[in-house]
Amino acid sequence: MNRYTKIINMMDSYFTKDYEKTKKNITKVREVREETVRKFFLQGDCEVLVVFEETGKEILIDDFSSDDDIKKYLGSKFIIKRK
């Protein structure tokens, strides 16, 4: 399962993903687009760790989270439409 991080600060927010380099044993952090995260989230293949930079508060959101939490922290585009 993929894990993405959403960093929220005073001015904006952005998504990142950690990539592990096997040769050098280091972790690279890269910024990713919201569309990429949304695609995997709607497939049920990822979880998003929401981090508030000011307070250090962390919230883990996955496809089992309530629709209210998903809409509040990620946006209405991340809600899975159920029939």
N, C-alpha and C positions, 0 to 999 in steps of 0.2 A: 504494500500500500504506500502510495506517495504521501509525503508530508510537505506542505507548503506553509510559509509563515506570512502573515499579514502584519506589517508594522504600521501602527497608527500614531502619528505625532500631531502637533498643533496645526501644521499647514496642510498636510496631505497624508495619503496612505499608499503603500505599495506592497507587492507580493515578492517574496524571495524563496529560493530553494537551495538546500545544502547539497553539494556534490562532493563525494569522498574520492580523493585521489589515492589510488592504491600504491603507486610507485613511491610517492613521497610521504604517505601517511598524514595528509593534511585534508582539511575540509574547506572547499571553496563555496562562497555564498554568492549566488547570482540573482539578479532581479529578473522576474518573469512577468509576462503580460497577464492581465486579468482574464482574457479569453481562454488562455491555456489552462488556468486554474479552474475556471468554470466548466470547461469541457470534461476534465477528469472528475470534478466534484459531482456533476450530473450523472456520470457513469457509475458513481459510487466507489470509485477507485482511489479516493484521496481524503485526507483530513487537513484542516487548516487550523494552525495555532495563531490566534489573534493576540498580538502583544501591544500594549499601550506603553509607548516610550516614556511618557511623563511619570506614570505611577509604577510601572513594572508589572502591572496586572496581566495575567495570561489566561486565555480561555480557549479550550479545544473544541472545535466545531467539526462534526462529521455528518454523514447523511442520516444518522439516527437522532440528531439534535432536533429540537422543536423548530417549527417554521418561524416562530417569533424570533428566536435567537439567530437563525440563519439570516432573516431579513434585516435584523438590527445590526449585525456585525459584518455581514458580507454583501447584502443587498438583495433586492427582490429577484434579480436575474438568476440567483443560485438556488431558488426554491424549485424542487422537483414537482412538476405538474402531475397530480394523481387523478385518475378517472374514477 
